[in-house]
Amino acid sequence: MPSPATNSEARFEPLLGAAAVHLWAELPAAVQEKLFEHAVVIGHRTEADESLREQLAVFLHDRHKRTQQTENGGPRGSRHGAA
């Protein structure tokens, strides 16, 4: 049986993620970069797809035209194409 903490994570993480996507264009660039990088790291734990970074950048850009990508696929203002 899953622990209460696991149940809370399963319930609340998607809600927070959806809220972050909804507000993405309003977030400061530094926050966008940090969220983007954490999403890539978390995503690589569950899948081996090396194009995840690019796919995530396209996903965000398609929904928020103000999001500018760097040459490496990260959100605007990235230092190394990564946040």
VEXVEX-324827 format. One record per residue (C-alpha): residue in one letter; chain; y, z, x. Coordinates in Angstrom, 3 decimals. Last residue first. Example, Ala and Ser with C-alpha at 12.3 -4.5 7.8 and 13.67 -1.06 7.14 Angstrom:
BEGIN
[S, A, [-1.060, 7.140, 13.670]],
[A, A, [-4.500, 7.800, 12.300]],
// end
This chain:
BEGIN
[A, A, [26.751, -17.061, 19.016]],
[A, A, [24.953, -19.951, 20.456]],
[G, A, [26.354, -23.300, 21.346]],
[H, A, [27.152, -21.495, 24.546]],
[R, A, [30.339, -19.644, 23.562]],
[S, A, [30.245, -20.394, 19.874]],
[G, A, [33.632, -20.861, 18.230]],
[R, A, [32.304, -22.743, 15.269]],
[P, A, [28.675, -22.274, 14.257]],
[G, A, [25.812, -23.175, 16.541]],
[G, A, [24.282, -26.651, 16.798]],
[N, A, [24.441, -27.169, 20.538]],
[E, A, [27.542, -29.410, 20.496]],
[T, A, [29.358, -26.828, 18.447]],
[Q, A, [29.402, -26.887, 14.668]],
[Q, A, [32.400, -26.427, 12.432]],
[T, A, [32.048, -24.394, 9.260]],
[R, A, [34.947, -25.384, 6.985]],
[K, A, [32.615, -27.707, 5.048]],
[H, A, [30.627, -24.738, 3.856]],
[R, A, [27.394, -25.654, 2.101]],
[D, A, [26.414, -28.638, 4.233]],
[H, A, [27.654, -26.866, 7.378]],
[L, A, [25.498, -23.826, 6.709]],
[F, A, [22.290, -25.820, 6.165]],
[V, A, [23.115, -28.118, 9.089]],
[A, A, [23.526, -25.108, 11.407]],
[L, A, [20.261, -23.615, 10.123]],
[Q, A, [18.407, -26.880, 10.737]],
[E, A, [19.838, -27.148, 14.260]],
[R, A, [18.813, -23.614, 15.209]],
[L, A, [15.394, -23.996, 13.550]],
[S, A, [14.590, -27.154, 15.533]],
[E, A, [12.220, -25.208, 17.785]],
[D, A, [9.818, -24.617, 14.895]],
[A, A, [7.466, -21.820, 15.988]],
[E, A, [7.866, -19.748, 12.862]],
[T, A, [7.979, -16.065, 11.945]],
[R, A, [9.463, -14.511, 15.080]],
[H, A, [11.565, -17.633, 15.644]],
[G, A, [13.317, -16.987, 12.343]],
[I, A, [14.379, -13.497, 13.404]],
[V, A, [15.922, -14.868, 16.605]],
[V, A, [17.619, -17.745, 14.756]],
[A, A, [18.939, -15.410, 12.051]],
[H, A, [20.277, -13.020, 14.688]],
[E, A, [22.097, -15.894, 16.375]],
[F, A, [23.695, -17.070, 13.136]],
[L, A, [24.704, -13.552, 12.089]],
[K, A, [26.417, -12.989, 15.451]],
[E, A, [28.183, -16.330, 15.399]],
[Q, A, [29.383, -15.931, 11.826]],
[V, A, [30.682, -12.428, 12.650]],
[A, A, [32.607, -13.759, 15.656]],
[A, A, [33.973, -16.659, 13.578]],
[P, A, [35.431, -14.286, 10.990]],
[L, A, [33.702, -14.476, 7.596]],
[E, A, [35.318, -16.356, 4.718]],
[A, A, [33.292, -19.540, 5.262]],
[W, A, [30.035, -17.552, 5.124]],
[L, A, [30.726, -15.655, 1.883]],
[H, A, [27.890, -17.153, -0.174]],
[V, A, [25.596, -17.383, 2.836]],
[A, A, [26.226, -13.716, 3.664]],
[A, A, [25.621, -12.716, 0.031]],
[A, A, [22.333, -14.621, -0.011]],
[G, A, [21.246, -12.850, 3.169]],
[L, A, [22.203, -9.454, 1.768]],
[L, A, [20.154, -10.130, -1.353]],
[P, A, [17.216, -11.493, 0.645]],
[E, A, [17.230, -8.335, 2.808]],
[F, A, [17.409, -5.960, -0.177]],
[R, A, [14.079, -6.326, -1.952]],
[A, A, [11.673, -6.929, 0.909]],
[E, A, [13.511, -4.351, 2.995]],
[S, A, [13.348, -1.775, 0.196]],
[N, A, [9.635, -2.374, -0.339]],
[T, A, [9.015, -2.023, 3.402]],
[A, A, [10.946, 1.255, 3.442]],
[P, A, [8.940, 2.509, 0.435]],
[S, A, [5.734, 1.866, 2.415]],
[P, A, [3.424, -0.954, 1.440]],
[M, A, [0.000, 0.000, 0.000]],
// end
